[in-house]
Amino acid sequence: MISSNWNPERRTFLRHMAALGLLAPTAALLTACVKARPFSTGFQSLHGAVRINGRNAQRGVWKGPGSLVETGPGATTTLSVGENAFMLRPNSRVEFLGGPPASTTSTKLETAAKRQHATEPLLITNSDSNTQSFNAEAPSTVKNDTLAGLLIHQGGVLSVIQSGQSPIFRTPEARFGIRGTGLYIEAEPNHTYLCTCYGTVIIQSVDDPNLKETVNTRHHEAPREIFRNQEGTARIARTAMRDHTDAELILLESLVGRRPPFFEDEANNLY
């Protein structure tokens, strides 16, 4: 497990907000955002060229498990799938896995990973200390708004996942076991960036399945990058937070009726 100190700049920022009286109405503000949300599931906002399964996306529309979402240059989108919400960056290509037959999903994962050992299961520990195995090749749900995982071919995705759900996120370089988490992932050729904004993520290298790290954070304390070094050895390395903001996390959580935990943490003087 990783435990780091609170970022003093963010602490100062939230205290300034409190001093200005801007934190007190947060709950009411987010409630208003949720009430204003026009669609319970599907695309909430579309900016630029956004396609789903090869067709132009429309607000309020969701095609269900197996959908491929693509954003063009300069394009972004926010969407909700059940109790989870996502923001895709420009030039992203992401599959939302939930109900395809295991053989179909397996083929997609193998094509993305291009490595035989990518099929090994990922382990994550429950809050009750029981170990549970999650295999991204065999999503067990078929509901239109249930998420088994993401296959991130390229681009950036900011996600907020409901507590109690355990999807698997995949890039060509890594797999991530998710547990009640806000996280940002960028997939580039031969390189993956991860920031666990809050919650728990198990990171596993695709190149070396024995290379794993459990990250447990409250507020962006432990960003990581997964890559191969010049010697060809898989690495999980510390890095800096980048390319996403607390305001975006607040927006995504509001789409599914929640607040990020760092608001409660600040209110309770945990930092």
C-alpha positions in Angstrom: 0.0 0.0 0.0 1.1 3.6 -0.7 0.4 6.4 1.8 1.6 9.9 1.1 1.0 13.3 2.7 -1.7 15.7 1.5 -0.6 18.1 -1.2 -0.3 21.4 0.6 -1.2 23.4 -2.5 -4.6 21.7 -2.7 -5.1 22.0 1.0 -4.5 25.7 0.7 -6.9 25.9 -2.3 -9.7 24.2 -0.4 -9.2 26.4 2.7 -9.4 29.5 0.6 -12.6 28.2 -0.9 -13.9 27.6 2.6 -12.8 31.1 3.7 -14.7 32.6 0.8 -17.8 30.5 1.7 -17.6 28.4 -1.4 -17.4 25.0 0.1 -20.6 25.3 2.3 -23.0 25.2 -0.7 -21.2 22.4 -2.4 -23.8 19.7 -1.6 -26.7 21.9 -2.9 -24.7 22.8 -6.0 -24.0 19.2 -6.8 -27.6 18.3 -6.2 -28.6 20.9 -8.6 -26.1 19.6 -11.2 -27.6 16.1 -10.8 -31.2 17.4 -11.2 -30.1 19.2 -14.3 -28.6 16.1 -15.8 -30.8 15.5 -18.9 -30.0 11.8 -19.3 -29.7 9.0 -16.8 -27.3 6.9 -19.0 -25.4 7.8 -22.2 -23.6 10.8 -23.5 -24.1 13.9 -21.4 -22.0 16.3 -23.4 -20.4 16.2 -26.9 -17.8 18.6 -28.2 -16.3 18.0 -31.6 -16.3 14.7 -33.5 -17.4 11.8 -31.2 -18.4 8.4 -32.6 -19.9 5.3 -31.1 -19.6 2.1 -33.0 -18.6 4.1 -36.1 -21.6 6.4 -36.0 -21.9 10.0 -34.8 -22.8 10.0 -31.0 -25.9 11.7 -29.7 -26.7 13.0 -26.3 -28.6 10.6 -24.2 -27.8 7.6 -26.4 -25.9 4.5 -25.2 -25.4 1.3 -27.2 -24.6 -0.9 -24.3 -21.8 -3.4 -23.6 -19.2 -3.7 -26.2 -19.5 -0.1 -27.5 -16.5 1.5 -29.0 -16.3 5.3 -28.4 -13.8 7.4 -30.4 -13.0 11.1 -30.2 -11.4 13.1 -32.9 -8.8 15.8 -32.7 -9.9 18.5 -30.2 -13.0 16.5 -29.3 -14.2 15.6 -25.8 -17.2 13.9 -24.3 -18.7 13.1 -20.9 -20.9 10.1 -20.4 -22.5 8.0 -17.7 -22.9 4.3 -17.7 -25.1 3.2 -14.7 -23.5 4.7 -11.6 -20.2 5.4 -13.3 -19.1 8.4 -15.3 -16.4 9.1 -17.8 -14.6 12.0 -19.6 -12.7 11.2 -22.8 -9.9 13.4 -24.1 -9.2 14.1 -27.8 -7.9 11.3 -30.0 -9.2 8.6 -27.7 -10.4 5.1 -28.6 -12.1 3.2 -25.7 -14.2 0.0 -25.6 -16.8 -0.3 -22.8 -17.0 -4.0 -21.8 -19.9 -5.5 -20.0 -21.7 -8.4 -21.7 -20.1 -9.8 -24.8 -19.3 -13.6 -24.8 -16.1 -14.4 -23.1 -14.5 -15.6 -26.3 -15.2 -12.3 -28.1 -13.9 -10.3 -25.2 -10.9 -12.5 -24.9 -10.0 -11.9 -28.6 -10.2 -8.1 -28.1 -8.0 -8.2 -25.1 -5.5 -10.4 -26.7 -5.4 -8.2 -29.8 -4.8 -5.1 -27.7 -2.2 -6.7 -25.5 -0.5 -8.8 -28.2 1.1 -10.9 -25.5 0.1 -14.4 -24.4 0.4 -13.8 -20.6 -2.1 -11.0 -20.7 -4.9 -13.5 -19.9 -3.7 -14.2 -16.3 -6.3 -13.0 -13.7 -5.7 -9.9 -11.6 -6.1 -10.0 -7.9 -7.5 -7.3 -5.6 -8.3 -7.4 -1.9 -11.8 -6.7 -0.6 -12.4 -4.4 2.4 -13.2 -7.5 4.4 -9.7 -8.8 3.6 -10.9 -11.6 1.4 -9.0 -12.0 -1.8 -11.1 -12.0 -5.0 -10.0 -12.7 -8.5 -11.2 -10.6 -11.4 -10.7 -11.7 -15.0 -11.3 -9.1 -17.7 -11.9 -11.9 -20.2 -15.1 -13.1 -18.6 -17.5 -10.2 -17.7 -20.5 -11.7 -16.1 -23.1 -8.9 -16.7 -25.4 -8.3 -19.6 -27.3 -5.2 -18.5 -27.1 -2.2 -20.7 -25.7 0.1 -18.0 -23.4 -2.3 -16.2 -19.6 -2.0 -16.6 -17.2 -4.9 -16.5 -14.2 -3.0 -17.8 -12.6 -0.6 -20.2 -10.3 -1.5 -23.0 -8.3 1.8 -23.6 -6.6 1.5 -27.0 -5.3 5.1 -27.0 -6.0 8.5 -25.5 -7.0 9.7 -22.0 -10.0 8.8 -19.8 -11.0 10.3 -16.5 -13.4 7.9 -14.6 -15.3 7.8 -11.4 -16.5 4.3 -10.4 -19.2 3.5 -7.9 -18.0 1.9 -4.6 -18.6 -1.8 -4.6 -18.0 -2.3 -8.3 -14.8 -4.0 -9.5 -14.2 -3.4 -13.2 -10.9 -4.2 -14.9 -9.4 -1.4 -17.1 -6.9 -2.4 -19.7 -4.3 -0.6 -21.9 -1.7 -2.3 -24.2 0.8 -1.9 -21.3 -1.1 -2.6 -18.1 -4.2 -3.9 -16.4 -5.9 -2.1 -13.5 -8.2 -3.7 -10.8 -10.5 -0.9 -9.7 -12.2 -0.6 -6.3 -14.5 2.4 -5.7 -12.2 4.8 -7.4 -11.6 8.0 -9.3 -8.8 7.6 -11.7 -7.2 9.1 -14.8 -5.5 6.9 -17.5 -3.6 7.9 -20.6 -2.5 5.2 -23.1 0.3 6.1 -25.5 2.5 3.8 -27.6 4.6 1.7 -25.2 3.6 3.9 -22.2 0.6 4.2 -19.8 0.0 6.9 -17.3 -2.2 6.4 -14.2 -3.3 8.7 -11.5 -5.4 7.1 -8.7 -7.2 10.2 -7.7 -8.9 8.5 -4.8 -9.7 4.8 -3.9 -7.8 1.6 -4.6 -6.2 0.3 -7.8 -4.0 -2.7 -8.4 -1.6 -2.2 -11.2 -0.3 -5.1 -13.2 2.2 -5.0 -16.1 1.1 -6.9 -19.2 4.8 -7.5 -20.1 5.6 -9.0 -16.6 2.5 -10.2 -14.8 4.5 -10.6 -11.6 5.1 -6.8 -11.6 2.2 -5.5 -9.5 1.6 -2.6 -7.2 -1.4 -1.7 -5.0 -2.1 2.0 -4.8 -4.5 3.4 -2.2 -5.0 7.2 -2.2 -7.2 10.0 -1.0 -6.2 12.8 -3.3 -3.8 12.2 -6.2 -0.9 11.1 -4.0 0.6 8.4 -6.1 0.6 8.8 -9.9 2.4 6.0 -11.8 3.7 5.3 -15.3 4.0 1.8 -16.8 6.5 1.3 -19.6 9.6 -0.7 -20.8 13.0 0.9 -20.1 15.9 0.9 -22.5 16.9 -2.6 -21.4 13.4 -3.9 -22.3 12.4 -4.4 -18.6 8.9 -3.6 -17.6 8.7 -0.8 -15.0 6.1 0.8 -12.7 7.5 4.2 -11.8 6.5 7.2 -9.7 5.6 10.4 -11.6 3.7 13.7 -11.2 0.0 14.4 -11.4 -0.9 15.9 -14.8 -3.7 16.5 -17.4 -6.7 16.3 -15.1 -8.3 18.5 -12.4 -10.4 18.3 -9.3 -13.1 20.4 -11.1 -13.4 17.6 -13.6 -13.8 15.0 -10.9 -16.5 17.1 -9.2 -18.3 17.4 -12.5 -18.2 13.6 -13.2 -19.3 12.7 -9.7 -22.2 15.1 -9.9 -23.4 13.3 -13.0 -24.0 10.2 -10.8 -25.2 12.0 -7.6 -22.0 11.9 -5.6 -19.2 14.1 -4.3 -15.5 13.3 -4.4 -14.2 12.2 -1.0 -11.7 15.1 -0.7 -14.5 17.5 0.1 -15.5 15.4 3.1 -11.9 14.9 4.1 -11.3 18.6 4.2 -14.5 19.2 6.1 -13.4 16.7 8.8 -9.9 18.1 9.0 -8.3 14.9 7.9 -5.3 16.6 6.3 
